Amino acid sequence: MMQPTDSQDNFRLMPCQDGSLTIHSALHDQCFHSSAGALLESKYIYLELGLKAYLAAEASTMKTDDDASAKTLDDSSMKTLDFPEKTYDSSVETLDDSSAKAHDSSVETIDPQMKTLAPKQKISVLEIGFGSGINALLCALEFLQQRSFNEKTPSEAQAVQMPEQFEFESIELYPIPEEIWSQLDYASLLANEHFSREDIQALFEKIHRAAWNERCEILPGFFLHKRHEDILTFEPAAQYQVVFFDAFSPDCQPMLWSKEVFGKIKSAMLPGAFMTTYSSKGFVKQHLRELGFDVLRKPGPGQKRHVLQIRL
């Protein structure tokens, strides 16, 4: 079993504007995150625009399908009924039309209180660039919080529910040593009414201490597979609903942002899958569009102008 390490001299900690720490790589002469904030960037680009946006889109699709099925059933039932000839009363007709329009409007809106959507059994996330482990930590906390809420309030209607099983697979060629990741005190900034600093720190350490190149159950239902591998030689075997593309920048590693790499990732993505990345360079968008992706430019966090949300 391989436990890859890297020289501590290659990495040093750098403070961010949001109070979190990022890591500077001497090998690539770049930081892992924006100077605006490691937490700010990861929460917005990968958690909000990636994982949560995908789950919300799935919930919307499921509800639309349910509404369409219900309408088909209603239409079919109505065809078998005989109605008396309509009597035209302008005052009654106006009231009926108004009520019908109001009813249609409420159905088109996704109202979390209207319906509980059955969760899918599993969600699979692929991350390109494990880095500091912050994206894995945020996903694990989101999984814990949402699953706990679902179990405590099973009768309450929700627009989005977390699947029962979460597969998080991450690729990293240059893992950071414990001397570095142990100083990343994300737990202090993430502690809230749901999770204490101690609990979050214990989870963060468990994520980093998990064996490389093995599928490990970090939490009940949450599985982590850290691959010590190069994305250029990586051959995905799974099918993913969400992809976090968090490699070093195209200026630093242009080969990782090639059409061939994106094509390889696309082949492992399920229909309707989401991919997010911080880079919005023109040639990156061009590669993605040529491969058939729907590329959306979103406002970036901090001083960053734009990031990308990509849909298959």
N, C-alpha and C positions, 0 to 999 in steps of 0.2 A: 504494500500500500504506500503510495507516494504522498508525502507531505511537503509540497513545494514551498520554498522560502526564497526571499530575495534580500539583497544587502540593504541594511538600514540606511546606508549612505545614499542610496538612490532616492530616498523619500524624506521629505520634511513637511511639518505641519504649517499651515498658513491660516490666519484668521479671516473670517468672512464678515460682511456687513450685518448679517442677521444674527451674529453671535456664535454661529457654528464654525467648525474647523473643516478645511479641505486639505488635500495632500498635493504637494508639488512633486512631480517626477523629474529627476535630473536626466534620466535617460531620454525622455521625450520633451523635456523643457516646457512642460505644461502642467497646469493644475487640473485636478479631477473635476472641479466644479467652477462655476462662475464666482467671481469675487463678491457678487451680491449675496450669495449664501448657498451652502451645500443643501441645507434643509429646504430652503425656499425653492431652489431649482428642482430638487427631486420630488417634492410634494406636488408641485404644479405640473411639471412636464410628464412625469411617469405615473404618479398616483391619480391625479385629477384628469389629465388629458388622455391617459392610457387606460389603466385598470378601471377606474370608476366610470369613465366615458363609455367603455365597452360594455360594462354591466348595465348601464342605463340604456344603451342602444338595444341590447338584447331584451331588456324588460319592455321597451317600447314595441319591439317587433313581436314579442309574445302576446302583448295585449292587443295589437292590431290584428294578429291572426285569430285570437279568441273572438274579437268583435266581428270579424268577417264570418267566422263559423256561425256565430249566433245570428247574424243577419241572414245568412243562407238558410238556416233552420226556420227563422221567422217567415221568410218569403215562401218557403216550401209549405209551411203550415197554412199560410193565408190562402194559397191557391186551392186548398181543399175545402175552404169554407164558402158558404153562400151568404152574401151581404144584401140587405134590402137596398132598394134604389135610393140614391142620395137625395135628400131634400135640401135645397139651397136656402140657407139662412145666412145673410151676409154678416150679421153680428156674431153668430156662432162660429162661422168659418174664419173670421178674423182672429178670434180667440184661439181656435185650434191651430192655425198656421203659426201664430206667435209662440204657442207652447211647443209645437214641434221643432221650431227653429232653436228654441232655448235648449230643448232636449238634445238635438243633434250637436250643438255646440259643446255641451258638457261631455258627450261621448268622445268627441274628437280630442279633448284635452286629457292628457295622462294625469289623472288624479290619484295620488298615492292612497287615498282613503277608499277608493272605489273597489279595489280588487287586490287580492294577494296573488302574486305571480309565483308559480312553482319554480324553484331554483334548478338549474342544471346540476348534474351530479359532480362535474369536475371542471376546473379551469386550469389551463396550462399557460405559463408565462415564460418566454425566453428573453434573457438579458444578454446583451453583447457588452461586456465590460463589468465584471463584478465590483471592481474598484474598492471603495470603502465599505461596501456591504449595506449602504444606507437604503437602497431600493428594496433589498430583501427584507430589511427590518421594517420599513414602512408597510410593505405588503403583508407581512406576518401580523403586525399590529392591526391593520385593517381587517384581516381575516378573523382575528380574535374578537375584535369589537363587534363586527357584523354578525358573526356566528353566535356570539353570546346574546346579542339583542334578539336574533331570530328565535333562539331557544327559550328565552325568558318571556317573550311576547308572541307566541305562535299564532294567537288569534287576531293580532293586529295586522291590518292590511299594510303592505309595503310595496313601493314601486320597484325597488331593487333588493334582491336577496343574494347573499354570498353563497356560492356552491359549497357542498359538503366537503369537497376535496380540492386542495390547491397544490399544483405542481409548479415549483419555481426552479428553472434551470438557468444557470449562468455560466458564461465563458470568460476566462481570465488567463492571459498568458504570463502576467507579472503580478502574482499575489503580493500583497503588502505584509510585512512581518508583524508579529504580535507587538513588538516594541513601538510600532506606529499605531495600529488600530486600537490598542488598549488605551490610547490617550484621546480618542475621539469620543468626547462626552456628549453624544447626541441624546442620551437618556435624560439629562437634566432639562433639555429644551423640549423634549417630547412628553414629559410627565404631565398627567392630567387627572381628572376625576376617575378615569377608567383604569389607568395604569400608573403605578408608582415608579420613581426613578430606579429603584432597586430591581423591580421586575423587568423593566425595559433593558437595563444594563445586563441582566442575566440572559435575556433573550439574545441580545446583540453578541455576547460572548459565545453563546451556544451556536449561533450562525457562523461565527468565525472559526470556532474550534471544530466544526463539523468536518469530517474527512473529505478530502478532495477525491473526485472521480467515483464517488459513491452516492447513491440516493439515500438521504437521511431524513427521518421524520423528526422535525424540529419541534412541532406541536402536534397534538392529535388532529390528523387531517391535513397538516401542512408539511409538504415534502420539499426538501432542498437538495439539488444536485449541482454542485460546483464542479465545473470541468476545467482542469488545468490544460488549456488547449488554445491553439491559434484558430481564429475564425476562418482563416484562409483554407485550413485543412479540415475544419469541422464539418461533419456530415450529419445533419439533423435526422433523428429517427422518429421523433414525436411530431404531433400536430398541435400548433399553438393558436390560441385566440388573441393573445396580446404579446407584442414584442417591444422591449425597451432597447433602443439602439443608442448606447452610451459609450461608444468608443472614443479614443482621442480624436482630435479634430481632423478634418480633411487636409488641412495644411500640413499637419504632422504625419498622418498616416493615410495618404490618399488611396492606397490599395484596399483599405478596409471599406471605403465608400464607393467601390466600383459597382458597375451594373451587374457584374457576375456575382458579387457577394449578395446584393439585394435580390437577385434572381434566385439564389440558393435559399435565402430566407423565405421568399415568397412561396416557394415550392413546399415549405413546411407550415404555412399558415392556412388556417381554415377559412372558408368563405365568411365574410363579415368581420374578419379579424382586424384589430387595430395595431398600428405601430407608431411610436412617438420618438422624436429625437430633437436635440437642441440645435442642430445645424440646419440652416435654411439656405445654404449656398445654391446658386443657380444650377450647377451641374448635378447636384444631389437631387433636386426636384425634377430635373430633366430625366435622369436615370429612372426614377420612381414612376414618372408618368409614362415613359416608354414601356415600362413593364406592366402597365395597366392599373396602377394604383390610383386611388382618388387622393390627391395631395391637398391638404388644407393648411394654409398659413395662419398661425395663431399668434396673438400678442405674447411677447416673451416676458419672463420674470425680471424684476429689477430693471437694469438699463438695457437688457437685451431686447432688440426690436421684435424679432420673430422666432418662433419655433415651429416644428411641423407635426401635425397629426395626420397620419396616413391610414387610409382604409382600403381594404381589399374587397 
